[in-house]
Amino acid sequence: MIQDTIKDILHANGGFDAAPGLSRSGLTKQELRSLADEGNIEAAILLLIGLKSPSYKFWEEDFEDEDTHEMVKIDRCMPLEGTMFEEDPGEVADLTSVVLKDLANQSDEELKVWQNALSGVINVTPIIEKLVDAGDVDAMWLLGDRYAYAEPMDKENALKYYDMALAADGDRERYDQAMEWLNYSPLEHPEDLAEDFDPREAVIMISGHPLYMDQIEYMFEDLTKSHGLPYLETDYAIPLKFVFEAIGVDWVDNTGNLIRYTRHSEPVLTLDLECNPKVDEALVEAFQKAYPLLTVEVVDNSPGE
């Protein structure tokens, strides 16, 4: 039944794979619209995803395993230009209202799936707030992060939810890191900054064997889930501290964020950074040591505004 298909798509990988799953399914906007109008909330969520997310191209590639020399098939996908469905005026706002009104009827586990599936589609703060009300500690930390990294920073609310999270799970190390950000001042932390502190944007390009590219992409997906911080309205950024740690390099001045990573059709991955001077070059060296068979280089480096 189509309802079962919709449920399977929404819950794939805890909600994280809902968009590519919808694109692969072949479900139409008309089918989802009809079910959503009948009160199927999961159809409404997938319709929202289709209105705001790109279609995907899927294919298989054959590669030789460098250790066993066996030929293996790799499932690949890439986002295309545009969105899956064309949006009618006011449609996203109406669907968002329908979904948010149904939060009280959902279990905590279901809300987590919704949060993951709709991140990058709508503002999921109301879902996170509902999880906080239910005592979810991860949601407390995440909501604190959202206020701490907002523009402008909402220090009062960030502190409120960080305090709640600390009281709930006692993670003093994470709390202290959050407090450092809330109270951060270059004059108070000169050891963390280059003398000519000048935040900048940089783009790193990584190219080489697709198997290694897949490993790196999976690493970034895991880091987004575990350490992603709200960036702008709907995106997430990964603090570079965790990127360096994930590839096994201890770099003292790791201030900055990976704000976007993009997998291209050819075996190329681009990383968009906001970082201190020379951090981009240090990250290139770190990747070169961890993946000596890949080509890693800075392709753009300009001062931030």
N, C-alpha and C positions, 0 to 999 in steps of 0.2 A: 504494500500500500504506500501511497505517496506520503502519508503522515509518518510512516516508519522511516522512509528515506530522508525526510526533513530532519527527524530526530537524530539519525545517524550522522548526517552532515554537520549539524550544530554541535554535536558532542565529540566530534573527531579531535583527538589529542587535547581533550579538555577545553575545546572551543577555539584553540589557536589555529586549527586548519579549516575553519568553517568557510572562509572565502575561497581558497582553491577547491575545496570539496564542492561548493555550490557551482563554481565554474565548470568543473568536470561533469557534474550531474546532468546538465542539460535542462534542468527545471526552468520554466519560463516565468516571466514577471506575471503574466496572466494567471498561471496556476497558483502562485504564491499569493497574489492579490485576492483571489477568490477565497482561499482558505483563511487568509488574514481577516477578511470581511466577515467570515463566519465565526471568528473568535479564536482561531488557532494562533496562539501567541508565538510559537516557534516559527511559524510561517512568516509572521510579521518581522521577526528578528532577521531571518534570512533575506526577506525583501529589503530591509534596511541595508544589510551587508551588500546586496546586489546593486543597490542604488549608489553606494559610496565607494565600492571596491572595484578594482580592475578585473577584467577577464584574464584568464591564464592560458598560456600555450603549454601543452604537455607532450613529452616525447621520451623515448628510451634511447640510451646510448650504450654501445658495447665498449668496454675497456678491459685491458689486460691487467690483472692483479700483479703488482710488481714483485710480490713475495712468492705466490704460487704459480704465476704465469697462466692462470686460468682466465678465460674470458667471462666477465660478469656484466650483467645488465644493470644500469643505473637509471632510475626514474628521475626525470628532470622536469622542471616547470619554470616559467618566467612570466611576470605580469606584462600585459599589453597596455597600449594607450587607451584611455577612456574608461568608462565603467560598464559593468555587465548590463545594467538596465538604465533606461532613460528616465530621469526624474520629472514628475509632474510638479507644478507649483504647489508648495506647502506640503508635499507628500512626506518628506523626511520628518518635518516637525510633527505632523499628525501621527505617524507611526511611532516616533520617539515617545510621544505622550502616552500612547496606548501601552507600550512596553513598560514604561516607568510606573504607570498606574497599577501594573500587575505584580510589582515587586513583592508586595506583602503576601502574595499567594505562593511564593516559591521557597524551596528549601535553600539552606546556605550553600550546599554543593551546586545546586542549579544556578544560583546567583553568580558563583565563581565562573561557571561555564559562560554565562551571559557576559560577565565582565571581560573575559578573555576574547570572546568572539566579537564583541562590539568595541573594544579598544581600537582607536584609530577610525572608528565609524561615527560614534557620537561621544558626547561627554559622559563618561561612565562614573563620575563622582557620586551621583545618587545611589548607584549600585554599591559602591564601596562604602558609603555611609550606612547603608542597610546592613552590610556585613559587620561593620564596626558595632552597630547597635546590638548585633547578635553575639558580640564578644570575639570576633575573629581577629587574632593578633596581627596576622599578615596585613589585613586591611587597615589596621591602626597605623602600622608603619607606612603603608602606601599613601594613606590620606595625609599623614604628616609630611611625607615627601612632596605631595602635590602642592601643599601650601608653602613649603619651604622653597620649592623651585619655581613657584609662580612668578609672573611678572605683573606687578611688583610682588616681592615676597610678602606673605602674610605670616609674620613671625609668631603672632599670638596664637593663631589656630594651629600652626605647625607644632609649637611647643605643647599645646593641649593634647594633640594626638600622640606625639612622641612620649609624653609623660604617661599616657594611658598604656602605650605599648610596653614601656619599661616596667610599669607596675604589673602587667600581665605576664611577661615572660622573662624579665630580669636580664635582658641582653644589654649589659652595660657597655660593651665595646661598640655595638651599633649605635647606642644612644649617644655616646661620647662623640662619635663621628658626626652624628646629626647636629649636635650642639656646636661642634667646630664649624660646620657650615653656617648655622644660624648666626653665629657671632664672628664670622670670618672677616678679617681686615688684613690687607697686605702689610700694614705697618706692624701688626701683631704676629705675623708669620713670615718674617723675611727669609727664613731658611727654606721655605717652600717655593720661593719664587726666584726667577732670574733677576739680576740687578736691573735690567732694562725691561721690566714686566710689560708685556704688550700682547694681550690675548689676540689670537689670530685664528683664521679659518685655514684649513689645509685639506687636501685630498690625496689619499694614498691609493695607488693602484697595485693590485696583486694579480698575477697571472701565472698559469702553469697547468699541471695535470688536474682534471676535474675532480678526481678522488680527494686530493688535498684541499681543493676549493670547497668541496662538500663538508669536509671536516671543520674548516674554518667557519663556514656558514652555520653549521650546527652549533659550534661553540658560541657564536654571537646570539643565536636563538636562545640557548640556555642562559647566557648572561642577561639577556633582556628579561627573561622570566624571573631570574633570581635577584638582579640588581638594577633593572631598568627604572629610570626616574622620569616623571612626566616632563615632556619637552613641548613647548608651545601648547596648542589646544588638545591635540589627540595623539601625538607621537611620544616615543620614549627614547631616552638617551642612556648610554652606558658610561659610567665614570671610567676613565682610562686606567685608574688604579686597578680595577678588576680585569681589564683586558691584559695588562702587563702580568698580573698574577696568573691568569689562565694560560699564558704561553711560557710561564716559568722564568720571568725576568723581574728582578727587583730594581726598579728605577726610582731614585729619590724624588725627583721633580716630575710627578706624574699628574699634575693638575690639568684638568680638561675632560672633555667628554667625546665619545663616539656618538655623533648625533644621527648618523644614517649609514647603513651599509646596503649596497645595491649589487645584486648578481646579474650579470649581463649574459646575453645569449652565447657569445664566445666565452671561453674559460677565463673570465675576468671578473674581479670583485673590486669595487671602489668603496673606500671608507671616507666619509666626510667627518672631519674633526673640528672641534673648537679647543684650543690648547695653548699652553705657554710656548714661548720660543724654544725651538730645538727638541720639543717633546715629540713632534712628528718624525724627526730624523731618528730619535731613539727608538720609536715604535717600529720604524723600518728595519733598524738593526736587529731588534728583538725578533721580528718575523723572519728575517733572513737566517738567524741562528736556529730558530725552531723549525723552519721549513727551507732548508738549503737548496732544494730543487725548484723552488718557486722564484719568480721575478717580482721584487717588491721595490717600489720607488714612489717618491713624492712627485706628483704631477701638477700640483697647484699649491701655492703658499702665499697668503696675503694677509696684511694686518686686519684685525677685526675692527668693527666700527666702535 
